[in-house]
Amino acid sequence: MTVREIHRHRRWHFPHLLLLLITISYSAALTGVSSETDVGGFDYGEALSKSLLYFEAQRSGRLPYNQRVTWRDHSGLTDGLEQGVDLVGGYHDAGDHVKFGLPMAFTVTMLSWSVIEYGDTLASTGELSHALEAIKWGTDYFIKAHTSPNVLWAEVGDGDTDHYCWQRPEDMTTSRRAFKIDENNPGSDLAGETAAAMAAASIVFRSTNPHYSHLLLHHAQQLFEFGDKYRGKYDESLRVVKSYYASVSGYMDELLWGATWLYRATDNDHYMSYVVDMAHQLGGLSWAMSEFSWDVKFAGVQLLASMLIKEENHKQHSKVIREYKSKADHYLCSILNKNINGTNVQRTPAGLLFVRQWNNMQYVSTAAFLLTVYSDHLRKSNSDLECHEGTVTPDEMLVFAKSQIDYILGSNPMKTSYLVGYGPKYPTRVHHRGASIASYKDNKGFIGCTQGYDYWYGRSEPNPSVLIGALVGGPDHLDDFVDRRDNYVQTEACTYNTAPLVGVFARLIELEEQKLEEEDVSLVATYKR
Protein backbone atom coordinates (compact mmCIF):
# COMPACT_ATOMS: atom_id res chain seq x y z
CA MET A 1 0.00 0.00 0.00
CA THR A 2 1.52 3.32 -1.03
CA VAL A 3 0.79 6.76 0.38
CA ARG A 4 -1.01 7.51 -2.89
CA GLU A 5 -3.24 4.48 -2.32
CA ILE A 6 -3.96 5.53 1.27
CA HIS A 7 -5.46 8.78 0.03
CA ARG A 8 -7.34 7.09 -2.76
CA HIS A 9 -8.98 4.38 -0.66
CA ARG A 10 -9.56 5.87 2.74
CA ARG A 11 -10.25 9.18 4.50
CA TRP A 12 -7.72 9.31 7.35
CA HIS A 13 -7.42 11.35 10.53
CA PHE A 14 -3.97 12.88 10.76
CA PRO A 15 -2.73 10.90 13.83
CA HIS A 16 -3.63 7.62 12.13
CA LEU A 17 -1.85 8.62 8.94
CA LEU A 18 1.22 9.84 10.81
CA LEU A 19 1.48 6.55 12.70
CA LEU A 20 1.20 4.54 9.49
CA LEU A 21 3.85 6.63 7.71
CA ILE A 22 6.25 6.15 10.60
CA THR A 23 5.59 2.40 10.54
CA ILE A 24 6.17 2.16 6.78
CA SER A 25 9.38 4.20 6.94
CA TYR A 26 10.74 2.13 9.82
CA SER A 27 9.95 -1.15 8.05
CA ALA A 28 11.61 0.08 4.85
CA ALA A 29 14.73 1.10 6.77
CA LEU A 30 15.03 -2.36 8.30
CA THR A 31 14.81 -4.14 4.95
CA GLY A 32 16.84 -1.67 2.93
CA VAL A 33 14.17 -1.21 0.24
CA SER A 34 11.85 1.62 -0.63
CA SER A 35 8.43 1.71 1.00
CA GLU A 36 6.89 1.45 -2.51
CA THR A 37 8.54 -1.92 -3.06
CA ASP A 38 8.32 -3.18 0.48
CA VAL A 39 4.61 -2.72 0.90
CA GLY A 40 3.81 -4.24 -2.48
CA GLY A 41 3.75 -1.32 -4.86
CA PHE A 42 1.77 -2.84 -7.74
CA ASP A 43 -1.23 -0.72 -8.66
CA TYR A 44 -3.83 -3.30 -9.68
CA GLY A 45 -6.33 -0.55 -10.44
CA GLU A 46 -4.00 0.91 -13.06
CA ALA A 47 -3.32 -2.57 -14.45
CA LEU A 48 -7.07 -3.21 -14.70
CA SER A 49 -7.70 0.05 -16.54
CA LYS A 50 -4.90 -0.62 -19.00
CA SER A 51 -5.94 -4.21 -19.63
CA LEU A 52 -9.38 -3.03 -20.78
CA LEU A 53 -7.83 -0.43 -23.08
CA TYR A 54 -6.14 -3.22 -25.02
CA PHE A 55 -9.42 -4.52 -26.41
CA GLU A 56 -10.07 -1.15 -28.05
CA ALA A 57 -6.76 -1.48 -29.89
CA GLN A 58 -7.88 -4.86 -31.25
CA ARG A 59 -11.20 -3.65 -32.64
CA SER A 60 -12.12 -4.25 -36.25
CA GLY A 61 -14.87 -2.28 -37.95
CA ARG A 62 -16.18 1.26 -37.61
CA LEU A 63 -14.82 2.66 -34.37
CA PRO A 64 -17.23 4.48 -32.03
CA TYR A 65 -17.11 8.15 -31.06
CA ASN A 66 -15.79 7.27 -27.59
CA GLN A 67 -12.84 5.20 -28.85
CA ARG A 68 -10.00 5.81 -26.39
CA VAL A 69 -7.16 4.21 -28.34
CA THR A 70 -6.78 7.10 -30.75
CA TRP A 71 -3.97 5.74 -32.91
CA ARG A 72 -6.47 3.28 -34.44
CA ASP A 73 -9.06 4.07 -37.14
CA HIS A 74 -11.83 2.27 -39.03
CA SER A 75 -10.91 -1.00 -40.73
CA GLY A 76 -12.48 -4.05 -42.34
CA LEU A 77 -15.55 -2.11 -43.45
CA THR A 78 -16.31 -4.52 -46.28
CA ASP A 79 -15.90 -7.72 -44.27
CA GLY A 80 -18.44 -10.28 -45.48
CA LEU A 81 -19.41 -8.26 -48.54
CA GLU A 82 -18.04 -10.89 -50.91
CA GLN A 83 -20.33 -13.49 -49.31
CA GLY A 84 -23.33 -11.17 -49.04
CA VAL A 85 -23.32 -10.92 -45.25
CA ASP A 86 -22.42 -8.10 -42.85
CA LEU A 87 -19.40 -9.23 -40.83
CA VAL A 88 -18.06 -5.80 -39.93
CA GLY A 89 -16.81 -5.62 -36.35
CA GLY A 90 -15.32 -8.08 -33.90
CA TYR A 91 -11.70 -8.39 -32.84
CA HIS A 92 -8.34 -9.15 -34.37
CA ASP A 93 -6.96 -11.96 -32.24
CA ALA A 94 -3.33 -10.85 -32.00
CA GLY A 95 -0.79 -8.98 -34.11
CA ASP A 96 -2.42 -9.72 -37.45
CA HIS A 97 -5.82 -8.92 -38.95
CA VAL A 98 -7.67 -12.21 -39.34
CA LYS A 99 -10.84 -12.52 -37.27
CA PHE A 100 -10.74 -16.05 -35.85
CA GLY A 101 -14.02 -17.06 -34.24
CA LEU A 102 -12.81 -19.62 -31.70
CA PRO A 103 -10.28 -17.49 -29.77
CA MET A 104 -12.56 -14.46 -30.07
CA ALA A 105 -15.41 -16.37 -28.44
CA PHE A 106 -13.16 -17.62 -25.62
CA THR A 107 -12.01 -14.04 -25.04
CA VAL A 108 -15.62 -12.91 -24.62
CA THR A 109 -16.42 -15.86 -22.33
CA MET A 110 -13.54 -14.95 -20.02
CA LEU A 111 -14.39 -11.24 -20.03
CA SER A 112 -17.98 -12.12 -19.16
CA TRP A 113 -16.94 -14.51 -16.41
CA SER A 114 -14.76 -11.75 -14.95
CA VAL A 115 -17.76 -9.40 -14.81
CA ILE A 116 -20.06 -12.09 -13.38
CA GLU A 117 -17.66 -12.78 -10.50
CA TYR A 118 -16.27 -9.29 -9.85
CA GLY A 119 -18.74 -6.84 -11.37
CA ASP A 120 -19.18 -4.89 -8.14
CA THR A 121 -15.46 -4.18 -7.92
CA LEU A 122 -15.31 -3.27 -11.59
CA ALA A 123 -18.15 -0.82 -10.95
CA SER A 124 -16.44 0.71 -7.92
CA THR A 125 -13.28 1.32 -9.94
CA GLY A 126 -15.21 2.93 -12.78
CA GLU A 127 -14.23 0.19 -15.22
CA LEU A 128 -17.47 -1.77 -15.50
CA SER A 129 -18.71 0.26 -18.46
CA HIS A 130 -15.46 -0.42 -20.31
CA ALA A 131 -15.71 -4.13 -19.57
CA LEU A 132 -19.30 -4.19 -20.86
CA GLU A 133 -18.24 -2.36 -24.01
CA ALA A 134 -15.46 -4.90 -24.58
CA ILE A 135 -17.91 -7.78 -24.23
CA LYS A 136 -20.58 -6.18 -26.40
CA TRP A 137 -18.10 -5.44 -29.18
CA GLY A 138 -17.63 -9.20 -29.41
CA THR A 139 -21.24 -10.29 -28.95
CA ASP A 140 -22.56 -7.77 -31.49
CA TYR A 141 -20.28 -9.44 -33.99
CA PHE A 142 -21.40 -12.94 -33.00
CA ILE A 143 -25.03 -11.93 -33.56
CA LYS A 144 -24.10 -10.83 -37.09
CA ALA A 145 -22.06 -13.98 -37.68
CA HIS A 146 -24.92 -16.30 -36.62
CA THR A 147 -27.04 -15.68 -39.70
CA SER A 148 -29.39 -18.65 -39.26
CA PRO A 149 -29.85 -21.37 -36.62
CA ASN A 150 -27.37 -23.74 -38.26
CA VAL A 151 -24.94 -21.28 -39.83
CA LEU A 152 -22.10 -19.50 -38.04
CA TRP A 153 -19.43 -17.51 -39.85
CA ALA A 154 -16.17 -18.75 -38.37
CA GLU A 155 -13.43 -16.59 -39.83
CA VAL A 156 -12.83 -13.46 -41.88
CA GLY A 157 -9.53 -13.23 -43.68
CA ASP A 158 -6.93 -15.78 -44.62
CA GLY A 159 -4.00 -16.38 -42.30
CA ASP A 160 -1.63 -17.32 -45.10
CA THR A 161 -2.07 -14.19 -47.20
CA ASP A 162 -2.38 -12.04 -44.08
CA HIS A 163 1.02 -13.19 -42.83
CA TYR A 164 2.66 -12.30 -46.14
CA CYS A 165 1.88 -8.65 -45.43
CA TRP A 166 2.95 -6.22 -42.72
CA GLN A 167 0.28 -3.53 -42.90
CA ARG A 168 -1.88 -1.44 -40.64
CA PRO A 169 -5.48 -2.72 -40.46
CA GLU A 170 -6.59 0.58 -41.98
CA ASP A 171 -4.56 -0.24 -45.14
CA MET A 172 -5.44 -3.93 -45.56
CA THR A 173 -5.10 -5.28 -49.10
CA THR A 174 -5.21 -8.97 -48.13
CA SER A 175 -8.11 -11.32 -48.74
CA ARG A 176 -11.16 -10.77 -46.55
CA ARG A 177 -12.91 -13.91 -47.63
CA ALA A 178 -15.23 -15.28 -44.97
CA PHE A 179 -15.65 -18.94 -43.96
CA LYS A 180 -18.63 -20.56 -42.25
CA ILE A 181 -19.73 -23.73 -40.52
CA ASP A 182 -23.12 -25.25 -41.26
CA GLU A 183 -24.93 -28.60 -41.36
CA ASN A 184 -22.65 -29.90 -44.12
CA ASN A 185 -19.50 -28.38 -42.64
CA PRO A 186 -19.92 -28.80 -38.88
CA GLY A 187 -17.90 -27.14 -36.16
CA SER A 188 -19.17 -28.21 -32.76
CA ASP A 189 -16.15 -26.71 -31.01
CA LEU A 190 -16.74 -23.25 -32.48
CA ALA A 191 -20.51 -23.46 -31.99
CA GLY A 192 -20.08 -24.64 -28.40
CA GLU A 193 -17.62 -21.91 -27.45
CA THR A 194 -19.68 -19.19 -29.11
CA ALA A 195 -22.73 -20.52 -27.24
CA ALA A 196 -20.74 -20.31 -24.00
CA ALA A 197 -19.68 -16.73 -24.77
CA MET A 198 -23.22 -15.58 -25.54
CA ALA A 199 -24.73 -17.41 -22.56
CA ALA A 200 -22.16 -15.89 -20.20
CA ALA A 201 -22.70 -12.44 -21.72
CA SER A 202 -26.47 -12.85 -21.33
CA ILE A 203 -25.90 -13.06 -17.58
CA VAL A 204 -23.77 -9.91 -17.68
CA PHE A 205 -26.45 -7.84 -19.45
CA ARG A 206 -29.47 -9.32 -17.66
CA SER A 207 -30.09 -6.35 -15.36
CA THR A 208 -28.83 -3.46 -17.50
CA ASN A 209 -30.11 -4.53 -20.93
CA PRO A 210 -32.67 -7.33 -20.55
CA HIS A 211 -33.75 -7.31 -24.21
CA TYR A 212 -30.17 -7.72 -25.38
CA SER A 213 -29.60 -10.40 -22.74
CA HIS A 214 -32.59 -12.36 -24.03
CA LEU A 215 -31.34 -12.05 -27.61
CA LEU A 216 -27.91 -13.38 -26.62
CA LEU A 217 -29.46 -16.30 -24.78
CA HIS A 218 -31.61 -17.14 -27.80
CA HIS A 219 -28.54 -17.26 -30.03
CA ALA A 220 -26.62 -19.28 -27.44
CA GLN A 221 -29.34 -21.93 -27.23
CA GLN A 222 -29.58 -22.21 -31.01
CA LEU A 223 -25.81 -22.48 -31.39
CA PHE A 224 -25.56 -25.17 -28.76
CA GLU A 225 -28.32 -27.20 -30.39
CA PHE A 226 -26.61 -26.79 -33.77
CA GLY A 227 -23.22 -27.85 -32.43
CA ASP A 228 -24.63 -30.85 -30.59
CA LYS A 229 -26.80 -32.09 -33.47
CA TYR A 230 -24.23 -31.71 -36.26
CA ARG A 231 -21.02 -32.85 -34.68
CA GLY A 232 -17.55 -32.35 -36.05
CA LYS A 233 -14.34 -30.37 -35.59
CA TYR A 234 -14.38 -26.98 -37.23
CA ASP A 235 -10.80 -27.32 -38.45
CA GLU A 236 -11.80 -30.43 -40.39
CA SER A 237 -14.54 -28.46 -42.14
CA LEU A 238 -12.41 -25.33 -42.56
CA ARG A 239 -8.85 -26.36 -43.35
CA VAL A 240 -7.89 -22.70 -43.53
CA VAL A 241 -7.76 -22.49 -39.71
CA LYS A 242 -5.65 -25.58 -39.16
CA SER A 243 -2.26 -23.83 -39.19
CA TYR A 244 -3.44 -21.14 -36.77
CA TYR A 245 -6.17 -22.27 -34.40
CA ALA A 246 -6.45 -26.01 -34.81
CA SER A 247 -8.88 -27.66 -32.43
CA VAL A 248 -6.42 -30.14 -30.96
CA SER A 249 -8.67 -31.08 -28.04
CA GLY A 250 -11.63 -31.70 -30.35
CA TYR A 251 -15.16 -30.49 -29.80
CA MET A 252 -16.28 -32.51 -26.76
CA ASP A 253 -14.97 -30.03 -24.21
CA GLU A 254 -16.73 -27.12 -25.93
CA LEU A 255 -20.07 -28.96 -25.94
CA LEU A 256 -19.79 -29.53 -22.18
CA TRP A 257 -18.55 -25.96 -21.72
CA GLY A 258 -21.46 -24.50 -23.67
CA ALA A 259 -23.98 -26.62 -21.74
CA THR A 260 -22.44 -25.60 -18.41
CA TRP A 261 -22.73 -21.91 -19.24
CA LEU A 262 -26.28 -22.37 -20.49
CA TYR A 263 -27.14 -24.04 -17.20
CA ARG A 264 -25.68 -21.09 -15.33
CA ALA A 265 -27.56 -18.64 -17.55
CA THR A 266 -30.95 -20.41 -17.45
CA ASP A 267 -30.97 -22.65 -14.35
CA ASN A 268 -32.65 -25.12 -16.68
CA ASP A 269 -32.11 -28.70 -15.55
CA HIS A 270 -31.98 -29.80 -19.20
CA TYR A 271 -28.48 -28.34 -19.47
CA MET A 272 -27.45 -29.63 -16.06
CA SER A 273 -28.55 -33.11 -17.10
CA TYR A 274 -26.50 -32.79 -20.29
CA VAL A 275 -23.36 -31.88 -18.32
CA VAL A 276 -23.92 -34.84 -16.00
CA ASP A 277 -25.25 -37.46 -18.43
CA MET A 278 -22.69 -36.71 -21.14
CA ALA A 279 -19.75 -36.38 -18.75
CA HIS A 280 -18.22 -39.76 -19.62
CA GLN A 281 -19.11 -39.82 -23.30
CA LEU A 282 -17.66 -36.38 -23.96
CA GLY A 283 -14.54 -36.82 -21.87
CA GLY A 284 -15.41 -34.51 -19.02
CA LEU A 285 -14.24 -37.08 -16.49
CA SER A 286 -11.58 -38.78 -18.60
CA TRP A 287 -9.08 -35.97 -18.79
CA ALA A 288 -6.99 -34.77 -15.87
CA MET A 289 -5.78 -31.44 -17.18
CA SER A 290 -2.84 -29.15 -16.51
CA GLU A 291 -3.92 -26.32 -18.84
CA PHE A 292 -6.98 -24.23 -19.59
CA SER A 293 -7.01 -22.30 -22.85
CA TRP A 294 -8.93 -21.19 -25.95
CA ASP A 295 -8.55 -24.78 -27.19
CA VAL A 296 -8.76 -26.92 -24.06
CA LYS A 297 -11.81 -26.24 -21.84
CA PHE A 298 -11.98 -29.42 -19.76
CA ALA A 299 -10.49 -27.82 -16.64
CA GLY A 300 -12.98 -24.96 -16.89
CA VAL A 301 -15.87 -27.40 -17.31
CA GLN A 302 -14.75 -29.47 -14.35
CA LEU A 303 -14.27 -26.47 -12.08
CA LEU A 304 -17.46 -24.65 -13.09
CA ALA A 305 -19.58 -27.80 -12.91
CA SER A 306 -18.30 -28.60 -9.42
CA MET A 307 -19.14 -25.02 -8.37
CA LEU A 308 -22.63 -24.90 -9.90
CA ILE A 309 -24.09 -28.37 -9.45
CA LYS A 310 -24.69 -28.88 -5.74
CA GLU A 311 -24.45 -32.49 -4.65
CA GLU A 312 -27.05 -32.04 -1.91
CA ASN A 313 -29.60 -30.88 -4.50
CA HIS A 314 -28.83 -33.62 -7.03
CA LYS A 315 -28.05 -36.68 -4.95
CA GLN A 316 -28.83 -39.01 -7.85
CA HIS A 317 -25.83 -37.48 -9.66
CA SER A 318 -23.50 -37.39 -6.66
CA LYS A 319 -20.96 -39.78 -8.17
CA VAL A 320 -20.50 -37.71 -11.33
CA ILE A 321 -20.44 -34.45 -9.39
CA ARG A 322 -17.68 -35.81 -7.14
CA GLU A 323 -15.72 -36.95 -10.18
CA TYR A 324 -15.97 -33.49 -11.73
CA LYS A 325 -14.68 -32.01 -8.48
CA SER A 326 -11.84 -34.53 -8.35
CA LYS A 327 -10.71 -33.53 -11.85
CA ALA A 328 -10.99 -29.83 -11.00
CA ASP A 329 -8.92 -30.41 -7.87
CA HIS A 330 -6.30 -32.23 -9.95
CA TYR A 331 -5.90 -29.21 -12.23
CA LEU A 332 -5.60 -26.79 -9.32
CA CYS A 333 -3.21 -29.05 -7.41
CA SER A 334 -1.01 -29.40 -10.50
CA ILE A 335 -0.82 -25.62 -10.72
CA LEU A 336 0.10 -25.44 -7.02
CA ASN A 337 2.80 -28.12 -7.30
CA LYS A 338 0.85 -30.43 -4.99
CA ASN A 339 0.31 -33.44 -7.23
CA ILE A 340 2.34 -36.62 -7.52
CA ASN A 341 3.70 -38.78 -10.35
CA GLY A 342 5.11 -35.89 -12.35
CA THR A 343 1.77 -34.25 -13.10
CA ASN A 344 2.61 -30.82 -11.72
CA VAL A 345 2.97 -27.87 -14.08
CA GLN A 346 6.58 -26.91 -14.67
CA ARG A 347 7.85 -23.60 -13.29
CA THR A 348 10.66 -21.29 -14.28
CA PRO A 349 13.50 -20.75 -11.76
CA ALA A 350 11.70 -17.58 -10.57
CA GLY A 351 8.40 -19.41 -10.12
CA LEU A 352 6.36 -18.60 -13.23
CA LEU A 353 4.10 -21.40 -14.43
CA PHE A 354 5.49 -22.73 -17.69
CA VAL A 355 3.29 -24.88 -19.92
CA ARG A 356 4.93 -24.39 -23.32
CA GLN A 357 7.30 -22.11 -25.13
CA TRP A 358 4.93 -20.30 -27.49
CA ASN A 359 2.81 -17.64 -25.80
CA ASN A 360 3.14 -19.19 -22.36
CA MET A 361 1.47 -16.24 -20.61
CA GLN A 362 -1.96 -17.34 -21.86
CA TYR A 363 -1.74 -20.37 -19.55
CA VAL A 364 -0.52 -18.24 -16.65
CA SER A 365 -3.43 -15.81 -16.89
CA THR A 366 -6.08 -18.55 -17.15
CA ALA A 367 -4.52 -20.49 -14.25
CA ALA A 368 -4.47 -17.37 -12.08
CA PHE A 369 -8.12 -16.76 -12.94
CA LEU A 370 -9.33 -20.26 -12.10
CA LEU A 371 -7.32 -20.29 -8.87
CA THR A 372 -8.83 -16.96 -7.90
CA VAL A 373 -12.43 -17.90 -8.66
CA TYR A 374 -12.19 -21.30 -7.01
CA SER A 375 -10.48 -19.90 -3.91
CA ASP A 376 -13.50 -17.62 -3.45
CA HIS A 377 -15.84 -20.59 -3.92
CA LEU A 378 -13.98 -22.61 -1.29
CA ARG A 379 -13.89 -19.67 1.11
CA LYS A 380 -17.66 -19.24 0.87
CA SER A 381 -18.21 -22.93 1.53
CA ASN A 382 -15.65 -22.93 4.38
CA SER A 383 -13.58 -25.58 2.57
CA ASP A 384 -9.97 -26.21 1.60
CA LEU A 385 -8.37 -27.78 -1.46
CA GLU A 386 -7.21 -31.32 -0.74
CA CYS A 387 -4.16 -32.36 -2.79
CA HIS A 388 -1.93 -35.45 -2.69
CA GLU A 389 0.88 -33.38 -1.19
CA GLY A 390 -1.19 -31.58 1.41
CA THR A 391 -4.07 -29.24 2.06
CA VAL A 392 -4.17 -25.78 0.49
CA THR A 393 -6.34 -23.05 1.99
CA PRO A 394 -8.26 -20.53 -0.13
CA ASP A 395 -5.94 -17.78 1.10
CA GLU A 396 -2.90 -19.78 -0.03
CA MET A 397 -4.47 -20.30 -3.44
CA LEU A 398 -5.05 -16.58 -3.82
CA VAL A 399 -1.51 -15.80 -2.67
CA PHE A 400 -0.12 -18.03 -5.41
CA ALA A 401 -2.39 -16.47 -8.03
CA LYS A 402 -1.16 -13.06 -6.86
CA SER A 403 2.46 -14.20 -7.22
CA GLN A 404 1.83 -15.01 -10.88
CA ILE A 405 0.21 -11.63 -11.46
CA ASP A 406 3.05 -9.84 -9.68
CA TYR A 407 5.53 -11.69 -11.90
CA ILE A 408 3.60 -10.41 -14.92
CA LEU A 409 3.70 -6.85 -13.60
CA GLY A 410 7.45 -6.80 -12.97
CA SER A 411 8.42 -8.98 -10.03
CA ASN A 412 10.71 -11.14 -12.16
CA PRO A 413 14.43 -11.51 -13.00
CA MET A 414 14.11 -9.27 -16.08
CA LYS A 415 12.41 -6.57 -13.96
CA THR A 416 10.05 -6.20 -16.90
CA SER A 417 6.30 -5.82 -16.91
CA TYR A 418 4.85 -8.17 -19.50
CA LEU A 419 1.66 -6.10 -19.46
CA VAL A 420 2.50 -3.49 -22.09
CA GLY A 421 2.30 0.10 -20.89
CA TYR A 422 2.41 -0.80 -17.20
CA GLY A 423 5.40 0.14 -15.05
CA PRO A 424 8.73 1.74 -15.95
CA LYS A 425 9.90 -1.12 -18.21
CA TYR A 426 7.81 -3.20 -20.60
CA PRO A 427 8.13 -4.63 -24.14
CA THR A 428 8.35 -1.82 -26.70
CA ARG A 429 8.71 -3.90 -29.86
CA VAL A 430 5.53 -5.94 -29.65
CA HIS A 431 4.88 -8.15 -32.67
CA HIS A 432 1.83 -6.20 -33.81
CA ARG A 433 1.25 -4.74 -37.27
CA GLY A 434 -0.86 -1.77 -36.27
CA ALA A 435 1.28 -0.64 -33.35
CA SER A 436 4.61 -1.11 -35.15
CA ILE A 437 3.77 1.23 -38.07
CA ALA A 438 3.13 4.97 -37.89
CA SER A 439 -0.45 5.62 -36.83
CA TYR A 440 -2.98 6.14 -39.60
CA LYS A 441 -4.12 9.25 -37.72
CA ASP A 442 -0.63 10.75 -38.12
CA ASN A 443 0.29 9.35 -41.52
CA LYS A 444 -2.62 8.66 -43.85
CA GLY A 445 -0.34 7.75 -46.73
CA PHE A 446 -0.97 4.20 -47.92
CA ILE A 447 1.54 1.61 -46.67
CA GLY A 448 1.63 -1.43 -48.89
CA CYS A 449 2.02 -5.10 -48.16
CA THR A 450 5.80 -5.41 -48.59
CA GLN A 451 6.49 -1.79 -47.73
CA GLY A 452 5.59 -2.55 -44.14
CA TYR A 453 8.16 -5.34 -44.01
CA ASP A 454 10.78 -3.22 -45.76
CA TYR A 455 10.48 -0.09 -43.64
CA TRP A 456 8.80 -1.03 -40.36
CA TYR A 457 9.09 -4.69 -39.41
CA GLY A 458 12.87 -4.85 -39.08
CA ARG A 459 13.35 -1.55 -37.30
CA SER A 460 15.25 -1.65 -34.02
CA GLU A 461 13.37 1.37 -32.68
CA PRO A 462 10.37 0.92 -30.36
CA ASN A 463 6.92 0.71 -31.92
CA PRO A 464 5.44 4.15 -32.74
CA SER A 465 2.28 3.25 -30.79
CA VAL A 466 2.13 1.56 -27.38
CA LEU A 467 -0.23 -1.43 -27.27
CA ILE A 468 -1.39 -0.61 -23.76
CA GLY A 469 -2.79 -3.52 -21.76
CA ALA A 470 -1.51 -6.28 -24.04
CA LEU A 471 -0.10 -9.33 -22.27
CA VAL A 472 2.73 -10.60 -24.46
CA GLY A 473 3.84 -14.23 -24.76
CA GLY A 474 6.43 -13.72 -22.06
CA PRO A 475 9.75 -15.26 -21.03
CA ASP A 476 11.14 -18.71 -21.73
CA HIS A 477 11.59 -21.56 -19.24
CA LEU A 478 14.67 -19.82 -17.78
CA ASP A 479 12.91 -16.47 -17.27
CA ASP A 480 14.75 -14.93 -20.24
CA PHE A 481 13.00 -12.55 -22.61
CA VAL A 482 14.13 -10.84 -25.81
CA ASP A 483 12.20 -7.72 -26.79
CA ARG A 484 12.40 -8.04 -30.56
CA ARG A 485 9.60 -7.61 -33.07
CA ASP A 486 10.49 -10.78 -34.96
CA ASN A 487 10.50 -12.79 -31.72
CA TYR A 488 6.77 -13.48 -32.04
CA VAL A 489 6.92 -16.47 -29.69
CA GLN A 490 7.58 -14.03 -26.85
CA THR A 491 6.47 -10.59 -28.04
CA GLU A 492 3.10 -11.25 -29.68
CA ALA A 493 0.05 -10.55 -27.54
CA CYS A 494 -3.44 -12.07 -27.84
CA THR A 495 -6.87 -11.04 -26.62
CA TYR A 496 -7.29 -14.28 -24.68
CA ASN A 497 -4.08 -13.56 -22.76
CA THR A 498 -5.45 -10.36 -21.28
CA ALA A 499 -9.13 -11.29 -20.82
CA PRO A 500 -8.70 -13.46 -17.69
CA LEU A 501 -6.56 -10.76 -16.07
CA VAL A 502 -9.57 -8.45 -15.86
CA GLY A 503 -11.18 -10.66 -13.21
CA VAL A 504 -7.95 -11.32 -11.30
CA PHE A 505 -7.01 -7.64 -11.16
CA ALA A 506 -10.49 -6.88 -9.80
CA ARG A 507 -10.13 -9.53 -7.10
CA LEU A 508 -6.70 -8.24 -6.08
CA ILE A 509 -8.18 -4.76 -5.74
CA GLU A 510 -10.75 -6.30 -3.38
CA LEU A 511 -7.93 -7.97 -1.45
CA GLU A 512 -6.11 -4.66 -1.02
CA GLU A 513 -9.26 -2.95 0.20
CA GLN A 514 -9.84 -5.74 2.72
CA LYS A 515 -6.31 -5.30 4.03
CA LEU A 516 -6.83 -1.56 4.32
CA GLU A 517 -9.96 -2.12 6.38
CA GLU A 518 -8.07 -4.49 8.66
CA GLU A 519 -5.28 -1.94 9.02
CA ASP A 520 -7.88 0.70 9.88
CA VAL A 521 -9.05 -1.39 12.80
CA SER A 522 -5.50 -2.18 13.91
CA LEU A 523 -4.37 1.45 13.73
CA VAL A 524 -7.37 2.68 15.70
CA ALA A 525 -6.68 0.10 18.41
CA THR A 526 -2.99 1.08 18.53
CA TYR A 527 -3.79 4.80 18.66
CA LYS A 528 -6.28 4.30 21.50
CA ARG A 529 -3.67 2.42 23.53
Disulfide bonds with the S-S distance in Angstrom:
Cys165-Cys449 1.79
Cys333-Cys387 1.94
